[in-house]
Amino acid sequence: MSTSVFDYMPFLLGGIGVTLKITFAAIALAVPVAFILAFGRMSSWAVLRWPAGFVIETFRGTSAVVQLFWAFYVLPFFGINLSPMTAGIIVLGLNEGSYFSEVVRTSLKSIAVGQREAATALHLPRLYTFFRVVLPQALPVMVPPFGNSLVLMLKFTALVSLVTIQDLSFRAGLIATSIGTSGTIYGITLALYFIMALGLAAMIMVLERVVNRWAGKHTGDEAFFAPRKSAIPAWAFGR
Amino acid sequence: MNASFWDWSYAWSVLPSLLEGLKITVFATVIGSAIAVVFGLVLCMLRLARVPVVSQVVWFLVEFLRGTPFLVQLYFIFYVLPHYGILFSPLTTGVIALGIYGSARAAEFYRAALETIPTGQWEACLTLGLPIRHVWTGVIFPQMWPIAVPMLGNLVIAMFKDTAILSTITVLELVARAKDAGFQSFRYLEPLTMAGLLFWIVSYAAARGIRYLESRNAH
């Protein structure tokens, strides 16, 4: 009996765990990196501002594939031998962290100066001001772009298959070469990624609620999946 | 660590090949983003037009393309097209895949740009009794472009960096050449670093250009 696509399903599905593991590990690295880089870039000290700017520009300006290959092929040349998994997580985390640092920076900056001045006038301690005045206003602004970053990260992790990590994409490739029906396998793989992306998007909706509640923002009793009202009228398309 | 930390003569010897690869990278970016800019607007309009079935299908397609990795989409297209007797060169396949993925992303940017136009603009058109065609060409599109252009510019830069993924289907672009050079000489430092630098120079220059466009639109 010849082997069918379904014989390989357990092996393929095993890749989901690897992919999700890398996604969460890398995003867990990206968030603190983003805050550190954002603070660095907003610092009044050039010693902090310049390195932060350098890291951000380096990771944003070059391709993630190049960064991944660099960590995989060049770092051992300097005597730094990272496992593919570690290298993948660090590169993805720093890359997305650099992008997200701009979101953090603009969100923090979007808090009106008056708020900070009022805190100073009330003689609130600096840390208190940050955690009780600035952050509750900035965090709800950051959550939707964070959701974008999370889904981006999921898609990003497919790249680690290029440095021999056995994630979903890597396994799909292995199965495709061994049984030759690549269309079906890649189709299933795409569907699996899409389902994971939907799951992450749902998680973000929950997170949005939690953060808004923490920040004391009233969200009302609107339906969970309430469609956003469009500004474009129906007659614009002749109906 | 060996004495020759950075080998300049080796670096110079691989540079012509890398520049040749950069040409292919830029070519793929230009054609891919041209497809994305045009086809993205078409997808956006189809999605918004509320044509039964068509709009739902387009909506699903856009979400699906945005929710899955480009790498796997590329593999899918690369291995499925020949199955139906369509034989394109890897570069053509890559550019088409890049264009399709970019279209889905561009469609969302167009939609976001359209949504920022205040309802009052539409109401004014209705009040004046403007024909629908003129509403779009005379009122809506002229206001959409200044918002959409910087977003599309960022998309082009993102696509430029995504072209590196085409190396996986044997397109000899910048990263593939850097990796090949490293593989042949067992020295990855110079080619991969230079490939990174070339990416950085082009995308930094492009980002500067977009910022200039934005500042010009602001006035």
HADDOCK unambig.tbl for C-alpha pairs under 7 A between the chains (distance, minus, plus):
assign (segid A and resid 61 and name CA) (segid B and resid 199 and name CA) 6.73 0.50 0.50
assign (segid A and resid 61 and name CA) (segid B and resid 200 and name CA) 4.55 0.50 0.50
assign (segid A and resid 61 and name CA) (segid B and resid 203 and name CA) 5.89 0.50 0.50
assign (segid A and resid 61 and name CA) (segid B and resid 204 and name CA) 6.29 0.50 0.50
assign (segid A and resid 62 and name CA) (segid B and resid 161 and name CA) 6.84 0.50 0.50
assign (segid A and resid 62 and name CA) (segid B and resid 196 and name CA) 5.39 0.50 0.50
assign (segid A and resid 62 and name CA) (segid B and resid 199 and name CA) 5.17 0.50 0.50
assign (segid A and resid 62 and name CA) (segid B and resid 200 and name CA) 4.95 0.50 0.50
assign (segid A and resid 63 and name CA) (segid B and resid 161 and name CA) 4.67 0.50 0.50
assign (segid A and resid 63 and name CA) (segid B and resid 162 and name CA) 6.94 0.50 0.50
assign (segid A and resid 63 and name CA) (segid B and resid 164 and name CA) 6.87 0.50 0.50
assign (segid A and resid 63 and name CA) (segid B and resid 199 and name CA) 6.80 0.50 0.50
assign (segid A and resid 65 and name CA) (segid B and resid 164 and name CA) 6.27 0.50 0.50
assign (segid A and resid 65 and name CA) (segid B and resid 165 and name CA) 6.95 0.50 0.50
assign (segid A and resid 66 and name CA) (segid B and resid 175 and name CA) 6.77 0.50 0.50
assign (segid A and resid 66 and name CA) (segid B and resid 192 and name CA) 6.72 0.50 0.50
assign (segid A and resid 66 and name CA) (segid B and resid 196 and name CA) 6.11 0.50 0.50
assign (segid A and resid 70 and name CA) (segid B and resid 192 and name CA) 6.31 0.50 0.50
assign (segid A and resid 73 and name CA) (segid B and resid 188 and name CA) 6.16 0.50 0.50
assign (segid A and resid 74 and name CA) (segid B and resid 188 and name CA) 5.67 0.50 0.50
assign (segid A and resid 74 and name CA) (segid B and resid 189 and name CA) 5.18 0.50 0.50
assign (segid A and resid 78 and name CA) (segid B and resid 1 and name CA) 6.75 0.50 0.50
assign (segid A and resid 155 and name CA) (segid B and resid 68 and name CA) 5.92 0.50 0.50
assign (segid A and resid 155 and name CA) (segid B and resid 69 and name CA) 4.30 0.50 0.50
assign (segid A and resid 156 and name CA) (segid B and resid 69 and name CA) 6.75 0.50 0.50
assign (segid A and resid 158 and name CA) (segid B and resid 69 and name CA) 6.42 0.50 0.50
assign (segid A and resid 158 and name CA) (segid B and resid 71 and name CA) 6.70 0.50 0.50
assign (segid A and resid 169 and name CA) (segid B and resid 72 and name CA) 6.73 0.50 0.50
assign (segid A and resid 182 and name CA) (segid B and resid 79 and name CA) 6.26 0.50 0.50
assign (segid A and resid 183 and name CA) (segid B and resid 76 and name CA) 5.98 0.50 0.50
assign (segid A and resid 183 and name CA) (segid B and resid 79 and name CA) 6.30 0.50 0.50
assign (segid A and resid 183 and name CA) (segid B and resid 80 and name CA) 5.19 0.50 0.50
assign (segid A and resid 186 and name CA) (segid B and resid 72 and name CA) 6.66 0.50 0.50
assign (segid A and resid 186 and name CA) (segid B and resid 76 and name CA) 5.39 0.50 0.50
assign (segid A and resid 187 and name CA) (segid B and resid 76 and name CA) 6.79 0.50 0.50
assign (segid A and resid 190 and name CA) (segid B and resid 68 and name CA) 5.98 0.50 0.50
assign (segid A and resid 190 and name CA) (segid B and resid 72 and name CA) 6.68 0.50 0.50
assign (segid A and resid 193 and name CA) (segid B and resid 68 and name CA) 5.49 0.50 0.50
assign (segid A and resid 194 and name CA) (segid B and resid 64 and name CA) 6.26 0.50 0.50
assign (segid A and resid 194 and name CA) (segid B and resid 67 and name CA) 5.22 0.50 0.50
assign (segid A and resid 194 and name CA) (segid B and resid 68 and name CA) 5.48 0.50 0.50
assign (segid A and resid 197 and name CA) (segid B and resid 67 and name CA) 5.69 0.50 0.50
assign (segid A and resid 230 and name CA) (segid B and resid 115 and name CA) 6.67 0.50 0.50
assign (segid A and resid 231 and name CA) (segid B and resid 115 and name CA) 5.41 0.50 0.50
assign (segid A and resid 231 and name CA) (segid B and resid 118 and name CA) 6.91 0.50 0.50
assign (segid A and resid 231 and name CA) (segid B and resid 119 and name CA) 5.64 0.50 0.50
assign (segid A and resid 232 and name CA) (segid B and resid 115 and name CA) 6.54 0.50 0.50
assign (segid A and resid 236 and name CA) (segid B and resid 132 and name CA) 6.47 0.50 0.50
assign (segid A and resid 237 and name CA) (segid B and resid 49 and name CA) 5.62 0.50 0.50
